[in-house]
Amino acid sequence: MTARQASTRLVTRLRSRPRASVEAAQQAQRDGQQDQQRHFVESSSQVHPSPNHVARVPGGHAATRDSQFRLRPPRFGRHQGAMKVLLARPHDFIVAHMRTAVSAVGLEPEVLTALAQLETLRAADFAGAVISLAATSSVPATALEVFAAVRKKWPTKPIALSGLSSISSARAGLPAELKHLRLRSVSDPVERSINAVLYVTDVDLKQSAQQAQQALRAHFDTGSLSSLPPVR
C-alpha cells in the first residue's frame, strides 16, 4: 500500500466515525421518543376508559354507563354545594317517598311550611319545586294557589307535580287555570317549556324508582328553563 492510499483510507475512516456517532445518537433519540409515546398511550387508556368501559360498584356488580347516573354528581351550573328542590305542598306521600327520590339524585329536599316562606327563599339555591295534587296538605293552600305562588316567585324554575292517581286522571282533575299544562310521565322525553310539567305518581316512586329518579334528575338538571330569561 502506498503512502497516498494509506492517507486516503485514514481520512475516510476519520470522516466515517462522526457520521456513525451522529446516526447512533439519532437512533437512540427516536427509540426514546417511541418509548414515551407508548407510555403516554398506556397511561391515557387507564385515565380515559373507552365508551364501552364497565365499572364496578360496591358489591362487585357490573354497572354500565347508563346505570351509573346515581354515582356521578349532577350538573347544576357553578352552584357550590347541593342544589335544593322545594317540596312546595307537603303531603305524607311527598315527604316519605319524594324526599328519598330527590336525595338519590344529589339534590336536597326542603319542605315548605307556609306560603309566606317563599319570600325568604333564594332562587339561586333551588333547582325547582314539586307540588302535590293530593286533596290535603300541611300547607293550607290548594295546588292551584301553590302553583301560582311558586311560578310568580320563580318564573323560570322547573315544576313537577305529584299525586296518587294516574296521569290521565291527574290531567282530567286539573283546575281550569292549569289545563294549559302539558303533563308528561317519567317515561316521556324531556321537554324544556314553561308549560311542560313532569308528573310523578306514588306507583312510579315505589315500583319504577330508578326511572322516576332519572326523570326527576333530567327535569331539574339545569335549574332553569333554557328557553326563558334567567331568574334575577
Secondary structure, 3 states (H helix, E strand, C coil): CCHHHHHHHHHHHHHHHHHHHHHHHHHHHHHHHHHHHHHHHHHHHHHCCCCCCCEEECCCEEECCHHHCCCCCCCCCCCCCCCEEEECCCCHHHHHHHHHHHHHCCCEEEECCCHHHHHHCCHHHEEEEEEECCCCCCCCCCHHHHHHHHHHHCCCCCEEEEECCCHHHHHHHCCHHHCCCEEECCCCCCCCCCCEEEEEEHHHHHHCHHHHHHHHHHHHCCCCCCCCCCCC
